[in-house]
Amino acid sequence: MLELVVDYEDIISNVKQFNIDIKNGEGFLLQRLSNFKHWYYIPEIDQFGPSKYIGYKDNNATKYTDYYYQGSDGRVTEGELQQWFKILGDFVPAFNELKQKISTMLKEFSKKPNKGLTIHVPRNYSKASVIGRKESLCNYGGKNYFPIISDSWVVVSSKKASKKLDKSAFLHRGTGIPKDVRYFFMESKGKG
């Protein structure tokens, strides 16, 4: 039976195993590298794993191959993984940084990212554009670090923020503002 991951630690373990498996040259996995569309970034270990591999508990190359032929479904794993991850929009500066990391990783195996590449980051990863910095909060040591990214919002300075709108903003005639960026609007009105 295909058992799904139950916590973030399961995911980290699977991402580590995925990277070991591809480095060891596991044939079927290597053949499929360019087919994976949904890649999940784990900042704690600075590694990626595809949803169809990391979404099943205690996965490895042998199990992945078996699961593949048993009809495993990436839509099922993506649904499960969304409780810990959010999609990183391609308009966010960090998207290009992470896409480059994936491209470099795949290039080792003479592969390229799928044209439908989607990158997912942990839900609490609001500082996505400053990969490599140790600061994890937008206000660290009394200083603000920009840009600050939360969902489809990007705060680029103390005076400028932007949002990528989708159909729902027009259908519902409005949009929510995530907690991570609310301070921007309160400070702008002199309430912060």
RABEL-V87387 format. One record per backbone hydrogen bond with DSSP energy under -1.0 kcal/mol. CO is the residue of the C=O (numbers start at 1). NH is the residue of the N-H. E is the energy in kcal/mol with one decimal. If there is no record, write none. Layout:
CO_NH_E + CO_NH_E
This chain:
3_57_-2.7 + 7_11_-1.3 + 8_12_-2.4 + 9_13_-2.4 + 10_14_-2.2 + 11_15_-2.7 + 12_16_-2.4 + 13_17_-2.3 + 14_18_-2.9 + 15_19_-2.2 + 16_20_-1.9 + 17_21_-3.0 + 18_22_-2.4 + 19_23_-1.8 + 20_24_-2.0 + 21_26_-2.1 + 22_25_-1.3 + 26_30_-2.4 + 27_31_-2.3 + 28_32_-1.2 + 32_35_-2.0 + 32_36_-1.0 + 37_118_-3.2 + 38_51_-2.2 + 39_120_-2.7 + 40_49_-1.4 + 42_45_-1.1 + 42_46_-1.2 + 42_47_-1.4 + 47_42_-2.8 + 49_40_-3.0 + 50_53_-1.3 + 50_54_-2.7 + 51_55_-2.0 + 55_5_-2.3 + 60_64_-3.0 + 61_65_-2.1 + 62_66_-2.2 + 63_67_-3.5 + 64_68_-2.7 + 65_69_-1.8 + 66_70_-1.2 + 67_72_-2.4 + 68_71_-1.0 + 73_77_-1.5 + 74_78_-2.8 + 75_79_-1.8 + 76_80_-1.8 + 77_81_-2.9 + 78_82_-1.4 + 80_83_-1.1 + 81_84_-2.0 + 81_85_-1.4 + 84_123_-2.7 + 86_121_-2.7 + 89_92_-1.6 + 92_95_-1.8 + 93_97_-1.2 + 94_98_-2.8 + 95_99_-3.0 + 96_100_-2.1 + 97_101_-1.6 + 98_102_-2.4 + 99_103_-2.8 + 100_104_-2.6 + 101_105_-2.3 + 102_106_-2.8 + 103_107_-2.3 + 104_108_-1.0 + 106_109_-1.8 + 106_111_-2.0 + 107_110_-2.0 + 114_117_-1.7 + 118_39_-2.7 + 119_88_-3.3 + 120_41_-2.8 + 121_86_-3.0 + 122_125_-2.1 + 124_126_-1.6 + 126_149_-1.8 + 127_130_-1.8 + 130_133_-2.3 + 138_145_-1.9 + 140_143_-1.6 + 143_140_-2.1 + 148_155_-3.0 + 150_153_-2.6 + 152_164_-2.1 + 153_150_-2.1 + 154_162_-2.8 + 155_148_-2.4 + 160_156_-1.7 + 160_157_-1.6 + 162_154_-2.8 + 166_169_-1.1 + 167_171_-2.3 + 168_172_-2.7 + 169_174_-1.7 + 178_181_-1.6 + 181_184_-1.2 + 182_186_-1.7 + 183_187_-3.0 + 184_188_-1.8 + 186_191_-2.9 + 187_190_-1.5
